[in-house]
């Protein structure tokens, strides 16, 4: 029987590494890739989602174009252009498809993700 992993806050990068309204990829200690987005004019303004596009089957979401679908902040996959909510991870066009979302906070100008 293995030891259960406990979730905790992990330091990912300096906030200055994030570029307004675009994505940055990061590798978590568990070897999963995430996409971080800093969106101007939103509160909270930093989002973390899984970087793996479940439709295109590639780690590319950080390269997507950010925008909105109504009031929902989204990223459009650079492969097939499906829109994923940055809040829920749900694919707008195909609700049965989704990406994981992670809580994010900043602490002393560092971006931290909870997983």
Long-range contacts (C-beta under 8 A, 24 or more apart in sequence): 7-114, 7-115, 8-114, 9-105, 9-107, 9-112, 9-113, 9-114, 10-112, 10-113, 10-114, 10-115, 11-110, 11-111, 11-112, 12-36, 12-48, 12-110, 12-111, 12-112, 12-113, 13-110, 13-111, 14-109, 14-110, 14-111, 15-46, 15-106, 15-109, 15-110, 15-111, 16-109, 17-111, 18-46, 18-111, 21-66, 22-66, 23-61, 23-62, 23-63, 23-64, 23-66, 23-75, 24-62, 25-51, 25-59, 25-62, 26-113, 28-113, 28-115, 30-115, 32-115, 33-59, 34-102, 34-113, 35-61, 35-62, 35-64, 35-75, 36-62, 36-104, 36-111, 36-113, 37-66, 37-73, 37-75, 37-86, 39-66, 39-73, 39-86, 42-73, 44-104, 46-104, 46-106, 46-111, 47-73, 47-86, 47-87, 47-101, 47-104, 48-101, 48-102, 48-103, 48-104, 48-113, 49-75, 49-84, 49-86, 49-89, 49-99, 49-100, 49-101, 49-102, 50-89, 50-99, 50-100, 50-101, 52-99, 53-77, 53-79, 53-80, 53-82, 53-99, 54-91, 54-97, 54-98, 54-99, 55-79, 55-80, 55-82, 55-91, 55-94, 55-97, 56-80, 61-99
